[in-house]
């Protein structure tokens, strides 16, 4: 057993031998570890505070490219984005207001976008994740999303020019009319 780097661990994320624990107790924090031969070794300099006390953190995840660490905070409606250095340690943090209240569970889509469930409005928002934090792509899509809303959220990779044209047309992006299906 290895201490989690804080109190009351509520979520973990693993990516390429890097593990982060999200601790909800006290003021809350994230703490990193290296996973080697089935053993955890604390990552020096990786423990970072959340946006403040009483955040009620829900989930932590390392981005698919390993460059960011994301945490949702239910009580503050913030999403924390930590930039990770070449060792996997955080070197900067941006706290971004969620599009809807009470950001909770989330996942990265195959295209690397962040899809966040929002418990307050029973909705889902999607974001592009980068060095500057988050950019909202679809905000608080509710229980009855349109096909255009779903395409904005999931951002599928079309396999044909016709499908690419249709998706672009549907979400009001420039589309080659000649490529649209008949």
Secondary structure, DSSP 8 states (H G I E B T S, - for coil): ----SSSSEEEEEEETTEEEEEE-STT-EEEEEEEETTEEEE-TT--EE-SSSS--EEEEEE-TTSSEEEEEETTTTEEEEEEE-TTS-EEEEEEEE-SSSSEEEEEE-TTS-EEEEETTTTEEEEEEEETTEEEEEEEEE-TT--HHHHHHHH----SSHHHHHHHHHHTT----GGGS--
